[in-house]
Structures are given as structure tokens and as C-alpha cells.
């Protein structure tokens, strides 16, 4: 498992700068970058698309093209997108709730306080076949006092071994969406898209 979380602690190495275009060729705002996973020798070309119009202003499309730059086939490759929105914490009490829809491959989170201090809904969708997702209870899976968000825990979520769809109580929740597994031959690329 290679991760790009926590900024400077990323296990991905950038090979280009982040280029931003406003307007872009396909959207009002576009960002491009490329990086390499040094462990598996996969090159990732990233593109983000965002729009200004009111009908499209509330989402961003994120496309990842994974290219095998080795001489061997890479088998059982998954991608995953983990979002920890941290919507509402007040004096150490969390008011977040979450839901994942398995049949349509999307999930969302919201502020469960009444009335909500932060009334927006935020979410994640996986836009391709062979997908799965889950809500993640951070105290159980991410906190050091729980499972510590180890690579084995991340893999169990993206492979579908760990899975939950409904937060029964307010707490510190997050979302994870995943796609795969795929096999990628040498020099070949596969595309993964999230929103």
C-alpha cells in the first residue's frame, strides 16, 4: 500500500509541477500533475476538472491514469480515495454522520447536530465499474488507540474486507471509495475516476 496522505509524508514522488488552467480545455478550472509510486513503479497522471456554473459548481472530477513502467505485469492493483471531512467537532465531541450506497457507489457525510452548525452535505463517488466503498469510523480504524490506519487496514477497506454503510451514531467518520482489482501489463495504462 502506497499512500499520498499527510502532505510531505507522501509515498508518491512528484515528477512534474502542478499546472493549473483557468479556463481549461474541458472545464472552467483544470489542474494537472504526474507522480510515481516508487514501490510498485506505477506512474500516475492526475487531472482535476471543476466548473463555475451553478449546475456544476458543487463537484470536482478527479481522473487518475496509472501506467505500468516496469517490465512485468502488475496484478491485483486497487486505487482508493480516502476523505476525512471533519465536519463538526465541538469541545472534543464529534457530530459527524456518514452513509455509503453500495448499489450506486457513492457516500456522503453530514453534521448531525440539531440544528446543524454546518448544514452542507459532502461526499465521494466512484465513477467506474468494479468499485466498492465504505464509511470509516476513525476512532476504530484510524486513531493510534484503534488500529492506527496501518497499511493492512487501508488494504482491507479498498479490497472490501472491511465494509460499513451506515453510521448508527454521531462520531468522527470518514469515507473511502475504491476501484479494482485490475492487472496492468508493461507499458499499459488504466484509468480511475472519482468525484
C-alpha positions in Angstrom: 0.0 0.0 0.0 1.4 3.4 -1.0 -0.3 6.5 0.3 -0.3 10.1 -0.5 -1.8 11.4 2.7 -0.3 13.9 5.1 1.4 16.1 2.6 5.2 15.8 3.0 4.9 12.2 4.2 3.6 11.0 0.8 5.0 7.8 -0.6 4.5 9.2 -4.1 7.2 11.2 -5.8 6.2 14.2 -8.0 7.7 14.2 -11.4 6.0 17.4 -12.7 4.8 20.6 -11.1 1.0 21.2 -10.6 -0.2 23.1 -13.6 -3.5 25.0 -13.3 -5.5 26.4 -16.2 -8.5 28.7 -15.9 -10.2 28.3 -18.2 -9.1 24.8 -19.3 -9.8 22.9 -22.5 -12.7 20.9 -21.0 -13.7 22.7 -17.8 -13.6 26.2 -16.3 -10.7 25.1 -14.0 -8.3 22.3 -14.6 -5.2 21.0 -12.7 -2.7 18.5 -13.9 0.2 16.7 -12.2 2.2 13.5 -12.5 4.0 11.4 -9.9 5.5 7.9 -9.4 4.8 5.3 -6.8 8.4 4.3 -6.1 7.3 0.9 -4.6 5.3 -0.5 -7.5 6.9 1.7 -10.3 3.5 3.0 -11.4 3.3 6.4 -13.0 0.2 8.3 -12.1 -1.1 11.2 -14.3 -3.7 13.2 -12.4 -6.3 15.6 -13.9 -8.9 17.6 -11.9 -11.9 19.3 -13.6 -14.1 21.9 -11.9 -16.8 24.3 -13.2 -18.1 27.7 -12.2 -21.7 27.4 -13.4 -24.3 26.9 -10.7 -25.4 23.5 -12.1 -21.8 22.1 -11.9 -20.2 24.2 -9.1 -20.6 21.6 -6.4 -18.3 18.8 -7.6 -14.9 18.1 -8.9 -14.0 15.3 -11.3 -10.6 13.6 -10.4 -9.0 11.3 -13.0 -6.0 9.1 -12.3 -4.3 7.3 -15.2 -2.0 4.6 -13.8 0.8 3.4 -16.2 2.9 0.4 -15.5 6.5 1.5 -16.1 8.1 -1.9 -15.2 8.9 -4.9 -17.4 6.4 -7.2 -15.7 2.6 -7.3 -15.3 1.3 -5.7 -12.1 -1.5 -7.8 -10.7 -4.4 -7.1 -8.4 -4.0 -3.3 -8.4 -6.5 -1.2 -6.5 -6.9 2.5 -6.1 -8.6 4.2 -3.2 -9.7 7.7 -2.3 -10.0 8.5 1.4 -11.7 11.6 2.6 -11.8 12.8 6.2 -14.0 15.8 6.1 -14.1 16.6 9.9 -17.3 18.4 9.6 -18.2 19.3 13.2 -16.2 18.8 16.4 -17.1 20.9 19.4 -15.1 20.6 22.6 -14.0 17.1 21.8 -17.4 15.9 20.8 -18.0 14.8 17.2 -21.3 15.4 15.4 -20.4 13.8 12.0 -22.5 11.0 10.5 -22.0 9.1 7.3 -23.6 6.8 4.8 -22.4 4.7 1.8 -24.6 3.5 -1.1 -23.2 0.2 -2.3 -25.5 -0.1 -5.4 -24.6 3.3 -6.8 -21.0 3.6 -5.5 -21.2 6.9 -3.6 -21.3 8.0 0.0 -21.8 11.2 1.9 -21.3 12.8 5.3 -23.2 15.5 7.3 -23.4 17.4 10.5 -25.8 15.5 12.8 -26.2 18.3 15.4 -29.6 19.9 15.7 -29.8 22.4 14.2 -26.6 21.6 12.2 -23.8 24.2 12.7 -22.5 23.2 9.2 -25.6 22.2 7.1 -23.8 21.1 4.0 -23.6 17.5 2.7 -20.2 16.4 1.4 -19.5 13.2 -0.4 -17.5 10.9 -2.8 -18.5 8.9 -5.8 -16.5 6.2 -7.7 -17.3 6.6 -11.4 -16.5 3.2 -12.9 -17.3 -0.5 -12.6 -15.6 -2.9 -10.1 -16.0 -0.4 -7.3 -16.6 -0.5 -3.5 -16.7 1.9 -0.7 -17.3 2.3 3.0 -17.7 4.7 5.8 -14.8 4.6 8.2 -15.1 5.0 12.0 -11.9 6.9 12.7 -11.6 6.0 16.4 -11.8 2.3 15.5 -9.6 2.2 12.4 -7.5 5.4 12.2 -6.7 6.6 15.7 -3.5 5.2 17.3 -5.7 3.9 20.1 -7.6 1.8 17.5 -6.0 0.1 14.5 -3.8 3.1 13.7 -4.6 3.3 10.0 -1.9 0.8 9.1 -1.4 -0.3 5.5 -3.2 -3.6 6.3 -6.3 -1.7 7.4 -6.2 0.5 4.3 -5.9 -2.6 2.1 -8.8 -4.3 3.9 -11.0 -1.3 3.1 -10.0 -0.9 -0.6 -10.3 -4.7 -1.2 -13.7 -4.8 0.5 -12.7 -7.0 3.5 -13.7 -4.1 5.9 -17.1 -2.5 5.0 -19.8 -0.5 6.7 -22.6 1.5 5.2 -24.4 3.4 7.9 -23.2 5.4 10.9 -25.6 4.4 13.8 -24.3 7.3 15.9 -22.6 10.6 15.5 -18.8 10.3 15.8 -15.6 11.1 13.8 -16.3 9.4 10.5 -14.7 9.5 7.1 -15.3 7.9 3.6 -13.3 5.6 1.4 -14.1 4.7 -2.2 -12.1 2.2 -4.2 -11.8 0.5 -7.6 -10.1 -2.6 -8.8 -8.6 -5.1 -8.8 -7.0 -4.7 -12.3 -3.9 -6.2 -13.9 -1.7 -3.7 -15.8 0.7 -5.0 -18.4 4.1 -3.4 -19.0 3.7 0.0 -20.7 -0.1 -0.2 -20.5 -2.3 2.3 -18.6 -5.7 2.0 -16.8 -7.9 4.9 -15.8 -9.7 5.5 -12.4 -12.2 8.4 -11.9 -13.7 9.8 -8.7 -16.0 12.8 -8.0 
